[in-house]
Amino acid sequence: MRLRIRSVKNISQVTRALETVSASKVKKAVQGNTATRPYAEKAWKVLVHLARQPGHASLHPMLVDRPEIRNALVIMISGDRGLAGAYNMNVLRFTLEHFRNASYQVKFVTVGRKGRDLLARRGQNIIAEFSNLPVQPTFADVSAIGRIAIDEYLGGNVDAVYLCYTEYMNMIVQTPRLQKLLPVEVEAKESGTGHFSAGSTTSKAVFTYEPDATAILDQIIQRFTALQVYKAVLSSLASEHAARMVSMRNATDNANELASILLLEYNKARQQAITNDILDIVGGAEALAAE
């Protein structure tokens, strides 16, 4: 029983350390997500202005809805490690449930080892996977993900690109989200989820574009698409660390409670053994006195 108590206390020390590390990481991930917002707002402002010009449908193919969706690409973001409660399973269930009855073929690009393994076990078509991202990923670390989505869409291999990730709301609430990445929908209403829309751009500023609107639009759309992926990765990282922090806190509390129960049982057993020894001594003394 002493070995069990020692083992449970050692586990509680490990879970407490993981909780502390996750608390530090979630703060950095949230700060990184917030730091990208000014650039994203400006890029969206320019994109909306260009897309609202006459004949915008002919400016860039990534702005045009295709009449029929025959193939879709889904970028699903999960974690590389476990010990995060239901974080990985929640985004997997959400993704599969949404595309379960789809009338078109679905291909996946996975970000995170856990999501890759879970989709592979279910026989899904995975065309690319990204795992073992840095603890604090930069835009360059995830830009290749957006590049694959753009190439697949412009090459005609897919007719729509979706982004499935976990949105960080606060330390307790993290919600799986589905976002249509391509074609870019500049007329969508403000969703209130931290992403940008035409409804959030009310500026009447006049822009002068060099060399021309088409060349600028081509750069802006591709950069903004990659930026949306980057923001989703940061939000998912914050969600993962928050979920792991809460999970490890619960594990620490459970370990401490179990250690207390075991210690109580140990003390009871020790007290019972002492009582039995005293009874044996008293019985022996009485037997000698009777002789």
QUIQUINOR-V93421 format. One record per pair of residues at least 12 apart in sequence whose ideal C-beta (glycine too) atoms are under 6 Angstrom apart, sorted by the first residue. I is the first residue (numbers start at 1). GAP is how many residues later the second one is. D is the distance in Angstrom with one decimal. If there is no record, write none. Layout:
((I/GAP/D) (I/GAP/D))
This chain:
((1/265/4.7) (4/258/5.7) (5/254/5.7) (5/257/4.8) (5/258/5.9) (8/247/5.3) (8/250/5.3) (8/251/4.6) (9/250/5.4) (11/244/5.2) (12/240/5.2) (12/243/3.6) (12/244/5.6) (15/233/4.5) (15/236/4.2) (15/237/4.5) (16/236/4.9) (18/230/4.5) (19/226/5.3) (19/229/3.9) (19/230/5.1) (22/219/4.5) (22/222/4.5) (22/223/3.8) (23/222/5.2) (25/216/4.3) (26/212/5.2) (26/215/3.7) (26/216/4.8) (28/108/6.0) (29/205/5.5) (29/208/4.4) (29/209/3.8) (30/208/5.0) (32/202/5.1) (33/201/4.1) (33/202/5.8) (36/195/5.8) (40/187/5.5) (43/177/5.9) (43/181/4.8) (44/152/3.9) (45/156/5.3) (46/174/5.6) (47/173/5.0) (47/177/5.8) (48/138/5.2) (48/150/5.1) (48/153/4.8) (49/158/5.6) (50/163/5.6) (50/167/4.8) (51/12/5.7) (51/135/4.2) (59/155/5.7) (59/158/5.4) (60/157/5.1) (60/161/5.9) (62/120/5.8) (62/121/5.5) (62/122/5.7) (62/159/5.0) (63/120/5.9) (63/121/5.7) (64/119/5.9) (65/118/5.6) (66/93/4.5) (69/35/4.9) (69/90/4.4) (69/91/5.2) (70/34/5.3) (70/89/5.8) (71/33/6.0) (71/34/4.8) (71/87/4.6) (71/88/5.9) (72/32/5.6) (72/34/5.2) (72/86/5.7) (72/88/4.7) (73/34/5.2) (73/79/5.3) (73/85/4.3) (73/88/4.7) (74/32/5.8) (74/34/5.2) (74/88/4.9) (74/90/5.9) (75/34/4.7) (75/88/5.0) (76/19/5.1) (76/32/5.9) (76/34/5.5) (76/39/5.2) (76/88/4.6) (77/34/4.4) (77/88/4.1) (77/155/5.8) (77/156/5.9) (77/159/4.4) (78/13/5.5) (78/34/3.6) (78/36/4.8) (78/37/3.1) (79/33/5.0) (79/35/5.2) (79/161/4.5) (80/32/5.5) (80/33/4.5) (80/51/5.5) (83/161/5.8) (84/156/5.4) (84/159/4.4) (84/160/4.1) (84/163/5.9) (85/158/4.9) (85/162/4.0) (87/153/5.5) (87/156/4.0) (88/26/4.3) (90/86/5.6) (91/75/5.3) (91/85/4.9) (92/26/4.9) (94/82/3.7) (95/69/4.4) (98/80/5.8) (107/18/4.9) (107/20/5.1) (108/16/5.5) (108/18/4.9) (109/19/4.7) (109/39/5.9) (110/16/5.9) (110/19/4.5) (111/19/4.8) (113/18/4.2) (116/13/4.6) (128/20/5.6) (130/15/6.0) (139/91/5.2) (142/87/5.8) (142/88/5.0) (142/91/5.2) (143/83/4.9) (145/84/5.0) (146/79/5.1) (146/80/3.1) (146/83/4.6) (149/12/4.7) (150/72/5.7) (153/29/4.7) (161/20/4.4) (161/21/4.0) (162/18/5.8) (163/16/4.4) (163/18/4.8) (163/69/5.5) (164/14/5.5) (165/12/6.0) (165/67/4.1) (165/71/4.6) (166/70/4.9) (166/73/4.0) (167/68/5.4) (168/67/4.8) (168/70/4.0) (168/71/4.6) (171/71/5.1) (174/65/3.7) (174/69/6.0) (186/12/5.1))
